[in-house]
Structure formats: C-alpha cells, structure tokens
Amino acid sequence: MQFGIRVRELRKQRRMTQQKLSELLGVSLSYISKVENKRLNGGDYPSEKVRPQTG
C-alpha cells in the first residue's frame, strides 16, 4: 500500500480532518493534502512524524 493512501485511511479511521492532522504534525494543510494525493515532488515523506500520531 502506498504511504499517502495509508495516511488517509488512518486519518479517516480516527475521524480526523486534514487540518487537525496537520496541526498535530506541525506541517501545513497543503502538505497533508499533497501526501494523501501523491502530489509531492521527490518522494521523501517525514513518516517518523506521522507514525506516532496515526499508529
């Protein structure tokens, strides 16, 4: 499973908005959107930030 898809699934399971997740992780809302929609340039995701919050 791709990283962005998994982030979206976990966020929705926890009934969390992209805004709330971005606040918890200290990143922008647009960054969360780009991760979930596979629109990032490069390919390095700061997964160490996401893992503690999404489980």
C-alpha positions, -999 to +999 in steps of 0.1 A: +000+000+000+013+035-008+022+058+020-003+085+012-032+061+009-023+046+043-021+081+059-056+089+046-070+056+058-056+060+093-067+097+095-103+088+085-104+058+109-097+083+137-123+107+123-096+134+120-096+162+094-066+171+074-064+203+093-063+186+127-036+161+114-015+190+100-017+208+134-007+176+153+023+170+130+034+207+127+031+207+089+008+227+065-026+215+055-014+216+019+014+193+027-010+167+041-032+170+010-001+165-012+009+134+007-026+119+005-030+127-031+005+117-042+015+151-055+048+156-037+079+162-057+107+139-046+094+111-026+108+116+009+080+117+034+087+125+071+070+093+081+086+095+115+063+124+122+032+106+111+038+072+127+033+083+164+001+102+156-016+077+133-004+045+149 
